[in-house]
Amino acid sequence: MDAKNVNSLLDKLKSVLETEFPPTEYYIGGYADDAVCIQAKNNKWIVYTGFRGQMVDVKEYVNLFEACVMVISELSHSDEERQVLADRFYNLIMGNPTTE
């Protein structure tokens, strides 16, 4: 995936997250304390929680879409919220934005 597509997908993730969560709860592209983070590492994507300078509960993905869905899952407070947000993210990718 080229840089333009990566940035586009991450922008879509951010647009979904910022409607539901304070920006202090997630960080895209690096580390932040007390946040769910997503970043590229060694040609893969990692999702983890930043805690006292450490990466905790690290999950590794080859596929950026799967990593983005995991960020949504980690932040969601219920299965219903996770599903609604994952659907919204998918619809943005497919060019079918929803107004839910």
C-alpha positions, 0 to 999 in steps of 0.5 A: 500500500502506498503512502497516499492510501495509508494516509487516506485510510488513517484519515478515515480512521481518525474521522470515525474515532474523533466523533466518539472518543476524546483525542487523548484516548487514541494516537495515530502514528506513534506512542502516547501514554494512556491511549490506544495507539497504532503505528507502522513497525517493520513493514507491519502495523502494531496496535497497543496501549501506551502505559507509563512509557511502555507498549502494553498488549501489543498486537501485530498486523500485516493488513492496515484495515485489520489494525484499524478495526482493532483500534476501534474494538479496543476503544469501544465500550460495547459490541454494539458500539464496535459494530456501528463504528466498524461499519461507519469506517467500512462505509467511508472506505467504500465511499458510502458515508453514513450519518448515524 
